[in-house]
């Protein structure tokens, strides 16, 4: 990172919260990042897909305790 970038970042961090939010939004849009609405829509679609899979029996749930037990087992190796 250049000194100019560091100096600019320091200056931007001193701005009020609303101004920083505005700048973050502009920067994300410049990177072609999905909008909040697009992200919300994608998660809603994914949630519906997962619910459909559960209700149709295509997938089965795993009890949480079993999941944690397997994770602990893997971490001990």
N, C-alpha and C positions, 0 to 999 in steps of 0.2 A: 504494500500500500504506500502511496506517495505521501509526502508531507502535506501537500495541498489537500489530499483526500482526508487525512487525519484532522487537519485544521477545519475543513468544511464539516466533517462529522461532529466535531466538538461544538461548533457554532449551531448546527442544526439541533443537537440535543438540548441546547439551552432554550429552544423555542417552546411556547406553550403547547400543551397536549393536543389541542385541536389542530394546530398547525402541523405538528409532527404526524398526526393521523392522516391529514390531507396529503402530506408529502409521501408517506408510505403508500397510500392508495395510488397516487400518481406513478410512483416507481414500480409498483407491482403491475399496473396496467401497461407500463412500458416494456415489461418482460413477457407480455402476453399471458400473464397468470389468469386463471379463471376468476370470475367475479364471485362475491359471496353468494349471490343468487344461484350461479352455476354449481358451486360447490354444494350448496344446500339441496339443489335438485338432484345432483348425482348421489348424495347420501340417502335421500328419500327413495330413489330408485333402487339403490343397493339394499336398503332396509326391506323394501317390498319384495325384492328377489329372494332375500334370505328367509323372510317369513313364509313365502310360497314354498321354498324348499323344505322348510320344517313341517309345514302343514301337509305337504304331499308325501312326506316320509322319505324324500330323496336324501336327506341328511339327518343325522341323529345328533342330539346334544350330548355333551360330556359333562358330568358333574364337576363343578368348580374344584372341589377337594382333590379329585383325581388329576385334574390339570396341574394344580399346584404341586402335588406329590411327584408327578413326572418331571416338572421343571426343577424341583429341588434335587431329584435324582440325577438329572443331567448336569446340573451345576456342580455336584460333588465330584464328578469325574475329572 
